Amino acid sequence: VLFYAYTKSLDYWINNKSMIPSNMILTASRGGRLDAKIDLYNLRESVVVFSESEAEEKNLIIDHDDSHAARPSLKNNSFALLIHGTQPKGTEAATALKILKRDKVKHSYSRKTKEAV
């Protein structure tokens, strides 16, 4: 069985790295107060981007369905996630989400249609 998770608990990850089983794939979720440790320890990360062009500028592949998050072969490869979820009205994130919806860009997936990875 393969397990995967996104985390901002970087100290816990770093301090317990030797205890993490090989079938547990962790991905640092950039956007927290410990982000400097992502670079310092060369951790695999996901970066939330507002557009496909932003992901391209950052040279990151967009993970539309968690397949990148769950693939052990990509254990050290970072990737992007398009902005998703509910965003505060009037923010840059809300505007980006509105544009993705308008342009019919896949930026999230339904739990009802999610396929096993």
Backbone atoms as SQL, in Angstrom:
CREATE TABLE atoms (id INTEGER PRIMARY KEY, chain TEXT, resi INTEGER, resn TEXT, atom TEXT, x REAL, y REAL, z REAL);
INSERT INTO atoms VALUES
  (1, 'A', 1, 'VAL', 'N', 0.848, -1.168, 0.000),
  (2, 'A', 1, 'VAL', 'CA', 0.000, 0.000, 0.000),
  (3, 'A', 1, 'VAL', 'C', 0.894, 1.231, 0.000),
  (4, 'A', 2, 'LEU', 'N', 0.545, 2.170, -0.850),
  (5, 'A', 2, 'LEU', 'CA', 1.293, 3.423, -0.936),
  (6, 'A', 2, 'LEU', 'C', 0.522, 4.526, -0.223),
  (7, 'A', 3, 'PHE', 'N', 1.220, 5.278, 0.610),
  (8, 'A', 3, 'PHE', 'CA', 0.627, 6.419, 1.306),
  (9, 'A', 3, 'PHE', 'C', 1.334, 7.678, 0.832),
  (10, 'A', 4, 'TYR', 'N', 0.578, 8.762, 0.718),
  (11, 'A', 4, 'TYR', 'CA', 1.215, 10.028, 0.384),
  (12, 'A', 4, 'TYR', 'C', 0.501, 11.154, 1.110),
  (13, 'A', 5, 'ALA', 'N', 1.256, 12.221, 1.374),
  (14, 'A', 5, 'ALA', 'CA', 0.679, 13.336, 2.126),
  (15, 'A', 5, 'ALA', 'C', 1.417, 14.624, 1.794),
  (16, 'A', 6, 'TYR', 'N', 0.676, 15.714, 1.892),
  (17, 'A', 6, 'TYR', 'CA', 1.253, 17.052, 1.833),
  (18, 'A', 6, 'TYR', 'C', 1.438, 17.502, 3.279),
  (19, 'A', 7, 'THR', 'N', 2.515, 18.246, 3.557),
  (20, 'A', 7, 'THR', 'CA', 2.734, 18.682, 4.932),
  (21, 'A', 7, 'THR', 'C', 3.447, 20.022, 5.020),
  (22, 'A', 8, 'LYS', 'N', 3.126, 20.751, 6.072),
  (23, 'A', 8, 'LYS', 'CA', 3.865, 21.943, 6.462),
  (24, 'A', 8, 'LYS', 'C', 4.643, 21.649, 7.752),
  (25, 'A', 9, 'SER', 'N', 4.534, 20.432, 8.250),
  (26, 'A', 9, 'SER', 'CA', 5.235, 20.013, 9.470),
  (27, 'A', 9, 'SER', 'C', 6.656, 19.586, 9.115),
  (28, 'A', 10, 'LEU', 'N', 7.421, 20.534, 8.642),
  (29, 'A', 10, 'LEU', 'CA', 8.750, 20.218, 8.110),
  (30, 'A', 10, 'LEU', 'C', 9.727, 19.777, 9.186),
  (31, 'A', 11, 'ASP', 'N', 9.664, 20.368, 10.372),
  (32, 'A', 11, 'ASP', 'CA', 10.564, 19.930, 11.447),
  (33, 'A', 11, 'ASP', 'C', 10.332, 18.462, 11.791),
  (34, 'A', 12, 'TYR', 'N', 9.076, 18.064, 11.876),
  (35, 'A', 12, 'TYR', 'CA', 8.761, 16.668, 12.169),
  (36, 'A', 12, 'TYR', 'C', 9.322, 15.760, 11.069),
  (37, 'A', 13, 'TRP', 'N', 9.137, 16.141, 9.801),
  (38, 'A', 13, 'TRP', 'CA', 9.636, 15.366, 8.673),
  (39, 'A', 13, 'TRP', 'C', 11.158, 15.244, 8.749),
  (40, 'A', 14, 'ILE', 'N', 11.829, 16.366, 8.886),
  (41, 'A', 14, 'ILE', 'CA', 13.292, 16.391, 8.894),
  (42, 'A', 14, 'ILE', 'C', 13.851, 15.597, 10.079),
  (43, 'A', 15, 'ASN', 'N', 13.268, 15.786, 11.247),
  (44, 'A', 15, 'ASN', 'CA', 13.776, 15.119, 12.452),
  (45, 'A', 15, 'ASN', 'C', 13.481, 13.624, 12.487),
  (46, 'A', 16, 'ASN', 'N', 12.553, 13.159, 11.663),
  (47, 'A', 16, 'ASN', 'CA', 12.169, 11.744, 11.670),
  (48, 'A', 16, 'ASN', 'C', 12.366, 11.081, 10.312),
  (49, 'A', 17, 'LYS', 'N', 13.186, 11.676, 9.468),
  (50, 'A', 17, 'LYS', 'CA', 13.367, 11.190, 8.100),
  (51, 'A', 17, 'LYS', 'C', 13.730, 9.700, 8.039),
  (52, 'A', 18, 'SER', 'N', 14.579, 9.260, 8.932),
  (53, 'A', 18, 'SER', 'CA', 15.015, 7.856, 8.905),
  (54, 'A', 18, 'SER', 'C', 13.903, 6.889, 9.304),
  (55, 'A', 19, 'MET', 'N', 12.843, 7.391, 9.915),
  (56, 'A', 19, 'MET', 'CA', 11.752, 6.538, 10.372),
  (57, 'A', 19, 'MET', 'C', 10.581, 6.485, 9.392),
  (58, 'A', 20, 'ILE', 'N', 10.650, 7.279, 8.330),
  (59, 'A', 20, 'ILE', 'CA', 9.556, 7.304, 7.362),
  (60, 'A', 20, 'ILE', 'C', 9.691, 6.096, 6.443),
  (61, 'A', 21, 'PRO', 'N', 8.682, 5.252, 6.373),
  (62, 'A', 21, 'PRO', 'CA', 8.784, 4.047, 5.542),
  (63, 'A', 21, 'PRO', 'C', 8.855, 4.383, 4.055),
  (64, 'A', 22, 'SER', 'N', 9.393, 3.475, 3.295),
  (65, 'A', 22, 'SER', 'CA', 9.584, 3.706, 1.858),
  (66, 'A', 22, 'SER', 'C', 8.265, 3.832, 1.099),
  (67, 'A', 23, 'ASN', 'N', 7.179, 3.351, 1.669),
  (68, 'A', 23, 'ASN', 'CA', 5.883, 3.453, 0.985),
  (69, 'A', 23, 'ASN', 'C', 5.095, 4.698, 1.422),
  (70, 'A', 24, 'MET', 'N', 5.777, 5.635, 2.098),
  (71, 'A', 24, 'MET', 'CA', 5.174, 6.912, 2.511),
  (72, 'A', 24, 'MET', 'C', 5.868, 8.038, 1.760),
  (73, 'A', 25, 'ILE', 'N', 5.142, 8.685, 0.871),
  (74, 'A', 25, 'ILE', 'CA', 5.700, 9.754, 0.051),
  (75, 'A', 25, 'ILE', 'C', 5.217, 11.089, 0.603),
  (76, 'A', 26, 'LEU', 'N', 6.152, 11.913, 1.066),
  (77, 'A', 26, 'LEU', 'CA', 5.805, 13.218, 1.614),
  (78, 'A', 26, 'LEU', 'C', 6.132, 14.324, 0.610),
  (79, 'A', 27, 'THR', 'N', 5.319, 15.354, 0.641),
  (80, 'A', 27, 'THR', 'CA', 5.524, 16.536, -0.192),
  (81, 'A', 27, 'THR', 'C', 5.347, 17.758, 0.692),
  (82, 'A', 28, 'ALA', 'N', 6.366, 18.608, 0.730),
  (83, 'A', 28, 'ALA', 'CA', 6.262, 19.850, 1.491),
  (84, 'A', 28, 'ALA', 'C', 5.295, 20.786, 0.768),
  (85, 'A', 29, 'SER', 'N', 4.445, 21.405, 1.523),
  (86, 'A', 29, 'SER', 'CA', 3.485, 22.347, 0.963),
  (87, 'A', 29, 'SER', 'C', 4.000, 23.757, 1.222),
  (88, 'A', 30, 'ARG', 'N', 4.536, 24.373, 0.175),
  (89, 'A', 30, 'ARG', 'CA', 5.116, 25.713, 0.327),
  (90, 'A', 30, 'ARG', 'C', 4.020, 26.706, 0.689),
  (91, 'A', 31, 'GLY', 'N', 4.402, 27.656, 1.535),
  (92, 'A', 31, 'GLY', 'CA', 3.459, 28.674, 1.953),
  (93, 'A', 31, 'GLY', 'C', 3.367, 28.780, 3.462),
  (94, 'A', 32, 'GLY', 'N', 4.332, 28.224, 4.147),
  (95, 'A', 32, 'GLY', 'CA', 4.333, 28.257, 5.603),
  (96, 'A', 32, 'GLY', 'C', 5.539, 29.000, 6.152),
  (97, 'A', 33, 'ARG', 'N', 5.629, 29.069, 7.460),
  (98, 'A', 33, 'ARG', 'CA', 6.711, 29.813, 8.096),
  (99, 'A', 33, 'ARG', 'C', 8.069, 29.094, 8.035),
  (100, 'A', 34, 'LEU', 'N', 8.059, 27.811, 7.680),
  (101, 'A', 34, 'LEU', 'CA', 9.308, 27.040, 7.621),
  (102, 'A', 34, 'LEU', 'C', 9.789, 26.804, 6.182),
  (103, 'A', 35, 'ASP', 'N', 9.293, 27.586, 5.237),
  (104, 'A', 35, 'ASP', 'CA', 9.628, 27.367, 3.830),
  (105, 'A', 35, 'ASP', 'C', 11.128, 27.335, 3.542),
  (106, 'A', 36, 'ALA', 'N', 11.923, 28.067, 4.278),
  (107, 'A', 36, 'ALA', 'CA', 13.375, 28.079, 4.044),
  (108, 'A', 36, 'ALA', 'C', 13.967, 26.678, 4.191),
  (109, 'A', 37, 'LYS', 'N', 13.346, 25.845, 4.999),
  (110, 'A', 37, 'LYS', 'CA', 13.844, 24.481, 5.201),
  (111, 'A', 37, 'LYS', 'C', 13.594, 23.597, 3.973),
  (112, 'A', 38, 'ILE', 'N', 12.632, 23.959, 3.158),
  (113, 'A', 38, 'ILE', 'CA', 12.391, 23.199, 1.929),
  (114, 'A', 38, 'ILE', 'C', 13.636, 23.252, 1.061),
  (115, 'A', 39, 'ASP', 'N', 14.190, 24.453, 0.914),
  (116, 'A', 39, 'ASP', 'CA', 15.402, 24.628, 0.115),
  (117, 'A', 39, 'ASP', 'C', 16.631, 24.079, 0.841),
  (118, 'A', 40, 'LEU', 'N', 16.735, 24.348, 2.126),
  (119, 'A', 40, 'LEU', 'CA', 17.892, 23.918, 2.917),
  (120, 'A', 40, 'LEU', 'C', 18.063, 22.403, 2.894),
  (121, 'A', 41, 'TYR', 'N', 16.951, 21.658, 2.990),
  (122, 'A', 41, 'TYR', 'CA', 17.002, 20.197, 3.043),
  (123, 'A', 41, 'TYR', 'C', 16.618, 19.536, 1.709),
  (124, 'A', 42, 'ASN', 'N', 16.455, 20.357, 0.675),
  (125, 'A', 42, 'ASN', 'CA', 16.131, 19.857, -0.669),
  (126, 'A', 42, 'ASN', 'C', 14.927, 18.912, -0.639),
  (127, 'A', 43, 'LEU', 'N', 13.841, 19.388, -0.007),
  (128, 'A', 43, 'LEU', 'CA', 12.636, 18.583, 0.100),
  (129, 'A', 43, 'LEU', 'C', 11.778, 18.733, -1.150),
  (130, 'A', 44, 'ARG', 'N', 11.135, 17.687, -1.510),
  (131, 'A', 44, 'ARG', 'CA', 10.165, 17.734, -2.601),
  (132, 'A', 44, 'ARG', 'C', 9.016, 18.623, -2.155),
  (133, 'A', 45, 'GLU', 'N', 8.500, 19.447, -3.071),
  (134, 'A', 45, 'GLU', 'CA', 7.463, 20.391, -2.671),
  (135, 'A', 45, 'GLU', 'C', 6.383, 20.548, -3.724),
  (136, 'A', 46, 'SER', 'N', 5.235, 21.021, -3.250),
  (137, 'A', 46, 'SER', 'CA', 4.178, 21.458, -4.154),
  (138, 'A', 46, 'SER', 'C', 4.029, 22.956, -3.954),
  (139, 'A', 47, 'VAL', 'N', 3.806, 23.638, -5.063),
  (140, 'A', 47, 'VAL', 'CA', 3.647, 25.090, -5.056),
  (141, 'A', 47, 'VAL', 'C', 2.294, 25.400, -5.672),
  (142, 'A', 48, 'VAL', 'N', 1.466, 26.142, -4.968),
  (143, 'A', 48, 'VAL', 'CA', 0.178, 26.548, -5.534),
  (144, 'A', 48, 'VAL', 'C', 0.429, 27.738, -6.446),
  (145, 'A', 49, 'VAL', 'N', -0.040, 27.612, -7.689),
  (146, 'A', 49, 'VAL', 'CA', 0.119, 28.680, -8.684),
  (147, 'A', 49, 'VAL', 'C', -1.256, 29.159, -9.125),
  (148, 'A', 50, 'PHE', 'N', -1.297, 30.365, -9.655),
  (149, 'A', 50, 'PHE', 'CA', -2.555, 30.977, -10.075),
  (150, 'A', 50, 'PHE', 'C', -2.905, 30.698, -11.525),
  (151, 'A', 51, 'SER', 'N', -1.939, 30.184, -12.307),
  (152, 'A', 51, 'SER', 'CA', -2.212, 29.950, -13.725),
  (153, 'A', 51, 'SER', 'C', -1.247, 28.913, -14.281),
  (154, 'A', 52, 'GLU', 'N', -1.605, 28.386, -15.434),
  (155, 'A', 52, 'GLU', 'CA', -0.726, 27.439, -16.120),
  (156, 'A', 52, 'GLU', 'C', 0.573, 28.131, -16.529),
  (157, 'A', 53, 'SER', 'N', 0.479, 29.396, -16.912),
  (158, 'A', 53, 'SER', 'CA', 1.683, 30.110, -17.328),
  (159, 'A', 53, 'SER', 'C', 2.633, 30.336, -16.144),
  (160, 'A', 54, 'GLU', 'N', 2.087, 30.537, -14.945),
  (161, 'A', 54, 'GLU', 'CA', 2.945, 30.693, -13.769),
  (162, 'A', 54, 'GLU', 'C', 3.700, 29.392, -13.491),
  (163, 'A', 55, 'ALA', 'N', 3.024, 28.267, -13.631),
  (164, 'A', 55, 'ALA', 'CA', 3.691, 26.973, -13.442),
  (165, 'A', 55, 'ALA', 'C', 4.802, 26.799, -14.472),
  (166, 'A', 56, 'GLU', 'N', 4.510, 27.186, -15.700),
  (167, 'A', 56, 'GLU', 'CA', 5.508, 27.075, -16.767),
  (168, 'A', 56, 'GLU', 'C', 6.711, 27.965, -16.474),
  (169, 'A', 57, 'GLU', 'N', 6.465, 29.191, -16.019),
  (170, 'A', 57, 'GLU', 'CA', 7.553, 30.111, -15.670),
  (171, 'A', 57, 'GLU', 'C', 8.436, 29.532, -14.564),
  (172, 'A', 58, 'LYS', 'N', 7.831, 28.796, -13.640),
  (173, 'A', 58, 'LYS', 'CA', 8.565, 28.201, -12.528),
  (174, 'A', 58, 'LYS', 'C', 9.119, 26.823, -12.885),
  (175, 'A', 59, 'ASN', 'N', 8.887, 26.411, -14.144),
  (176, 'A', 59, 'ASN', 'CA', 9.367, 25.123, -14.636),
  (177, 'A', 59, 'ASN', 'C', 8.825, 23.959, -13.801),
  (178, 'A', 60, 'LEU', 'N', 7.522, 24.039, -13.488),
  (179, 'A', 60, 'LEU', 'CA', 6.869, 23.001, -12.694),
  (180, 'A', 60, 'LEU', 'C', 5.731, 22.374, -13.489),
  (181, 'A', 61, 'ILE', 'N', 5.593, 21.073, -13.366),
  (182, 'A', 61, 'ILE', 'CA', 4.478, 20.351, -13.964),
  (183, 'A', 61, 'ILE', 'C', 3.286, 20.487, -13.023),
  (184, 'A', 62, 'ILE', 'N', 2.099, 20.687, -13.592),
  (185, 'A', 62, 'ILE', 'CA', 0.890, 20.782, -12.779),
  (186, 'A', 62, 'ILE', 'C', 0.342, 19.384, -12.510),
  (187, 'A', 63, 'ASP', 'N', 0.073, 19.115, -11.263),
  (188, 'A', 63, 'ASP', 'CA', -0.529, 17.841, -10.857),
  (189, 'A', 63, 'ASP', 'C', -2.038, 18.061, -10.751),
  (190, 'A', 64, 'HIS', 'N', -2.777, 17.553, -11.716),
  (191, 'A', 64, 'HIS', 'CA', -4.220, 17.749, -11.762),
  (192, 'A', 64, 'HIS', 'C', -4.999, 16.706, -10.963),
  (193, 'A', 65, 'ASP', 'N', -4.354, 15.606, -10.599),
  (194, 'A', 65, 'ASP', 'CA', -5.113, 14.504, -10.010),
  (195, 'A', 65, 'ASP', 'C', -4.373, 13.754, -8.886),
  (196, 'A', 66, 'ASP', 'N', -3.364, 14.364, -8.319),
  (197, 'A', 66, 'ASP', 'CA', -2.540, 13.769, -7.256),
  (198, 'A', 66, 'ASP', 'C', -1.637, 12.639, -7.747),
  (199, 'A', 67, 'SER', 'N', -1.572, 12.417, -9.037),
  (200, 'A', 67, 'SER', 'CA', -0.699, 11.348, -9.529),
  (201, 'A', 67, 'SER', 'C', 0.778, 11.683, -9.294),
  (202, 'A', 68, 'HIS', 'N', 1.150, 12.947, -9.370),
  (203, 'A', 68, 'HIS', 'CA', 2.539, 13.327, -9.086),
  (204, 'A', 68, 'HIS', 'C', 2.838, 13.193, -7.595),
  (205, 'A', 69, 'ALA', 'N', 1.871, 13.551, -6.783),
  (206, 'A', 69, 'ALA', 'CA', 2.055, 13.464, -5.335),
  (207, 'A', 69, 'ALA', 'C', 2.250, 12.024, -4.886),
  (208, 'A', 70, 'ALA', 'N', 1.630, 11.094, -5.579),
  (209, 'A', 70, 'ALA', 'CA', 1.626, 9.701, -5.138),
  (210, 'A', 70, 'ALA', 'C', 2.654, 8.815, -5.837),
  (211, 'A', 71, 'ARG', 'N', 3.418, 9.356, -6.778),
  (212, 'A', 71, 'ARG', 'CA', 4.349, 8.499, -7.519),
  (213, 'A', 71, 'ARG', 'C', 5.728, 8.479, -6.876),
  (214, 'A', 72, 'PRO', 'N', 6.123, 7.333, -6.347),
  (215, 'A', 72, 'PRO', 'CA', 7.448, 7.232, -5.727),
  (216, 'A', 72, 'PRO', 'C', 8.580, 7.551, -6.694),
  (217, 'A', 73, 'SER', 'N', 8.378, 7.312, -7.981),
  (218, 'A', 73, 'SER', 'CA', 9.431, 7.605, -8.953),
  (219, 'A', 73, 'SER', 'C', 9.691, 9.101, -9.043),
  (220, 'A', 74, 'LEU', 'N', 8.736, 9.902, -8.571),
  (221, 'A', 74, 'LEU', 'CA', 8.905, 11.358, -8.562),
  (222, 'A', 74, 'LEU', 'C', 9.188, 11.865, -7.152),
  (223, 'A', 75, 'LYS', 'N', 9.731, 11.016, -6.321),
  (224, 'A', 75, 'LYS', 'CA', 9.911, 11.309, -4.899),
  (225, 'A', 75, 'LYS', 'C', 10.626, 12.632, -4.642),
  (226, 'A', 76, 'ASN', 'N', 11.571, 12.980, -5.476),
  (227, 'A', 76, 'ASN', 'CA', 12.324, 14.214, -5.251),
  (228, 'A', 76, 'ASN', 'C', 11.959, 15.313, -6.236),
  (229, 'A', 77, 'ASN', 'N', 10.915, 15.110, -7.017),
  (230, 'A', 77, 'ASN', 'CA', 10.515, 16.102, -8.004),
  (231, 'A', 77, 'ASN', 'C', 9.371, 16.961, -7.488),
  (232, 'A', 78, 'SER', 'N', 9.569, 18.255, -7.534),
  (233, 'A', 78, 'SER', 'CA', 8.540, 19.183, -7.113),
  (234, 'A', 78, 'SER', 'C', 7.546, 19.387, -8.248),
  (235, 'A', 79, 'PHE', 'N', 6.376, 19.912, -7.891),
  (236, 'A', 79, 'PHE', 'CA', 5.328, 20.123, -8.881),
  (237, 'A', 79, 'PHE', 'C', 4.416, 21.252, -8.418),
  (238, 'A', 80, 'ALA', 'N', 3.509, 21.642, -9.288),
  (239, 'A', 80, 'ALA', 'CA', 2.578, 22.726, -8.982),
  (240, 'A', 80, 'ALA', 'C', 1.162, 22.193, -8.837),
  (241, 'A', 81, 'LEU', 'N', 0.371, 22.926, -8.087),
  (242, 'A', 81, 'LEU', 'CA', -1.071, 22.711, -7.999),
  (243, 'A', 81, 'LEU', 'C', -1.727, 24.029, -8.374),
  (244, 'A', 82, 'LEU', 'N', -2.731, 23.987, -9.231),
  (245, 'A', 82, 'LEU', 'CA', -3.459, 25.205, -9.552),
  (246, 'A', 82, 'LEU', 'C', -4.302, 25.626, -8.357),
  (247, 'A', 83, 'ILE', 'N', -4.454, 26.916, -8.176),
  (248, 'A', 83, 'ILE', 'CA', -5.259, 27.447, -7.078),
  (249, 'A', 83, 'ILE', 'C', -6.609, 26.737, -7.058),
  (250, 'A', 84, 'HIS', 'N', -7.082, 26.402, -5.871),
  (251, 'A', 84, 'HIS', 'CA', -8.309, 25.626, -5.746),
  (252, 'A', 84, 'HIS', 'C', -8.980, 25.966, -4.424),
  (253, 'A', 85, 'GLY', 'N', -10.127, 25.399, -4.215),
  (254, 'A', 85, 'GLY', 'CA', -10.844, 25.632, -2.971),
  (255, 'A', 85, 'GLY', 'C', -11.548, 26.974, -2.970),
  (256, 'A', 86, 'THR', 'N', -11.942, 27.414, -1.798),
  (257, 'A', 86, 'THR', 'CA', -12.608, 28.704, -1.631),
  (258, 'A', 86, 'THR', 'C', -11.559, 29.752, -1.308),
  (259, 'A', 87, 'GLN', 'N', -11.622, 30.874, -1.995),
  (260, 'A', 87, 'GLN', 'CA', -10.660, 31.947, -1.789),
  (261, 'A', 87, 'GLN', 'C', -11.394, 33.200, -1.308),
  (262, 'A', 88, 'PRO', 'N', -10.760, 34.002, -0.460),
  (263, 'A', 88, 'PRO', 'CA', -11.406, 35.216, 0.043),
  (264, 'A', 88, 'PRO', 'C', -11.753, 36.189, -1.090),
  (265, 'A', 89, 'LYS', 'N', -12.959, 36.702, -1.045),
  (266, 'A', 89, 'LYS', 'CA', -13.452, 37.620, -2.064),
  (267, 'A', 89, 'LYS', 'C', -12.526, 38.835, -2.182),
  (268, 'A', 90, 'GLY', 'N', -12.277, 39.225, -3.436),
  (269, 'A', 90, 'GLY', 'CA', -11.477, 40.412, -3.689),
  (270, 'A', 90, 'GLY', 'C', -9.980, 40.194, -3.672),
  (271, 'A', 91, 'THR', 'N', -9.530, 38.967, -3.453),
  (272, 'A', 91, 'THR', 'CA', -8.090, 38.702, -3.417),
  (273, 'A', 91, 'THR', 'C', -7.589, 38.298, -4.796),
  (274, 'A', 92, 'GLU', 'N', -6.284, 38.350, -4.954),
  (275, 'A', 92, 'GLU', 'CA', -5.659, 37.912, -6.203),
  (276, 'A', 92, 'GLU', 'C', -5.975, 36.437, -6.469),
  (277, 'A', 93, 'ALA', 'N', -6.006, 35.647, -5.403),
  (278, 'A', 93, 'ALA', 'CA', -6.315, 34.219, -5.535),
  (279, 'A', 93, 'ALA', 'C', -7.737, 34.012, -6.045),
  (280, 'A', 94, 'ALA', 'N', -8.687, 34.788, -5.536),
  (281, 'A', 94, 'ALA', 'CA', -10.083, 34.679, -5.980),
  (282, 'A', 94, 'ALA', 'C', -10.209, 35.050, -7.454),
  (283, 'A', 95, 'THR', 'N', -9.499, 36.083, -7.855),
  (284, 'A', 95, 'THR', 'CA', -9.513, 36.494, -9.268),
  (285, 'A', 95, 'THR', 'C', -8.917, 35.407, -10.154),
  (286, 'A', 96, 'ALA', 'N', -7.808, 34.820, -9.710),
  (287, 'A', 96, 'ALA', 'CA', -7.174, 33.743, -10.472),
  (288, 'A', 96, 'ALA', 'C', -8.109, 32.550, -10.613),
  (289, 'A', 97, 'LEU', 'N', -8.805, 32.210, -9.537),
  (290, 'A', 97, 'LEU', 'CA', -9.745, 31.092, -9.556),
  (291, 'A', 97, 'LEU', 'C', -10.893, 31.375, -10.521),
  (292, 'A', 98, 'LYS', 'N', -11.376, 32.590, -10.524),
  (293, 'A', 98, 'LYS', 'CA', -12.456, 32.983, -11.426),
  (294, 'A', 98, 'LYS', 'C', -12.018, 32.849, -12.889),
  (295, 'A', 99, 'ILE', 'N', -10.781, 33.224, -13.179),
  (296, 'A', 99, 'ILE', 'CA', -10.253, 33.118, -14.548),
  (297, 'A', 99, 'ILE', 'C', -10.126, 31.650, -14.956),
  (298, 'A', 100, 'LEU', 'N', -9.639, 30.803, -14.053),
  (299, 'A', 100, 'LEU', 'CA', -9.533, 29.376, -14.363),
  (300, 'A', 100, 'LEU', 'C', -10.905, 28.789, -14.677),
  (301, 'A', 101, 'LYS', 'N', -11.901, 29.152, -13.877),
  (302, 'A', 101, 'LYS', 'CA', -13.264, 28.658, -14.117),
  (303, 'A', 101, 'LYS', 'C', -13.806, 29.177, -15.441),
  (304, 'A', 102, 'ARG', 'N', -13.596, 30.460, -15.693),
  (305, 'A', 102, 'ARG', 'CA', -14.071, 31.064, -16.942),
  (306, 'A', 102, 'ARG', 'C', -13.458, 30.368, -18.160),
  (307, 'A', 103, 'ASP', 'N', -12.173, 30.085, -18.071),
  (308, 'A', 103, 'ASP', 'CA', -11.456, 29.471, -19.191),
  (309, 'A', 103, 'ASP', 'C', -11.572, 27.952, -19.204),
  (310, 'A', 104, 'LYS', 'N', -12.351, 27.403, -18.263),
  (311, 'A', 104, 'LYS', 'CA', -12.592, 25.957, -18.167),
  (312, 'A', 104, 'LYS', 'C', -11.292, 25.152, -18.030),
  (313, 'A', 105, 'VAL', 'N', -10.377, 25.684, -17.234),
  (314, 'A', 105, 'VAL', 'CA', -9.120, 25.001, -16.960),
  (315, 'A', 105, 'VAL', 'C', -9.345, 24.079, -15.767),
  (316, 'A', 106, 'LYS', 'N', -8.978, 22.815, -15.929),
  (317, 'A', 106, 'LYS', 'CA', -9.129, 21.861, -14.823),
  (318, 'A', 106, 'LYS', 'C', -8.192, 22.289, -13.694),
  (319, 'A', 107, 'HIS', 'N', -8.779, 22.652, -12.555),
  (320, 'A', 107, 'HIS', 'CA', -7.969, 23.137, -11.439),
  (321, 'A', 107, 'HIS', 'C', -8.276, 22.396, -10.140),
  (322, 'A', 108, 'SER', 'N', -9.194, 21.479, -10.194),
  (323, 'A', 108, 'SER', 'CA', -9.509, 20.630, -9.044),
  (324, 'A', 108, 'SER', 'C', -10.192, 19.391, -9.576),
  (325, 'A', 109, 'TYR', 'N', -10.475, 18.466, -8.717),
  (326, 'A', 109, 'TYR', 'CA', -11.169, 17.262, -9.158),
  (327, 'A', 109, 'TYR', 'C', -12.230, 16.900, -8.140),
  (328, 'A', 110, 'SER', 'N', -13.246, 16.288, -8.615),
  (329, 'A', 110, 'SER', 'CA', -14.353, 15.868, -7.761),
  (330, 'A', 110, 'SER', 'C', -13.992, 14.566, -7.087),
  (331, 'A', 111, 'ARG', 'N', -14.349, 14.411, -5.842),
  (332, 'A', 111, 'ARG', 'CA', -14.110, 13.151, -5.145),
  (333, 'A', 111, 'ARG', 'C', -14.907, 12.028, -5.777),
  (334, 'A', 112, 'LYS', 'N', -16.026, 12.376, -6.401),
  (335, 'A', 112, 'LYS', 'CA', -16.873, 11.373, -7.041),
  (336, 'A', 112, 'LYS', 'C', -16.218, 10.783, -8.278),
  (337, 'A', 113, 'THR', 'N', -15.395, 11.561, -8.968),
  (338, 'A', 113, 'THR', 'CA', -14.802, 11.089, -10.215),
  (339, 'A', 113, 'THR', 'C', -13.314, 10.780, -10.095),
  (340, 'A', 114, 'LYS', 'N', -12.741, 10.958, -8.929),
  (341, 'A', 114, 'LYS', 'CA', -11.312, 10.702, -8.760),
  (342, 'A', 114, 'LYS', 'C', -11.007, 9.226, -8.967),
  (343, 'A', 115, 'GLU', 'N', -10.016, 8.992, -9.786),
  (344, 'A', 115, 'GLU', 'CA', -9.582, 7.620, -10.046),
  (345, 'A', 115, 'GLU', 'C', -8.453, 7.271, -9.111),
  (346, 'A', 116, 'ALA', 'N', -8.314, 6.012, -8.833),
  (347, 'A', 116, 'ALA', 'CA', -7.200, 5.551, -8.003),
  (348, 'A', 116, 'ALA', 'C', -5.899, 5.798, -8.731),
  (349, 'A', 117, 'VAL', 'N', -4.878, 6.211, -7.978),
  (350, 'A', 117, 'VAL', 'CA', -3.567, 6.464, -8.573),
  (351, 'A', 117, 'VAL', 'C', -2.635, 5.320, -8.303);
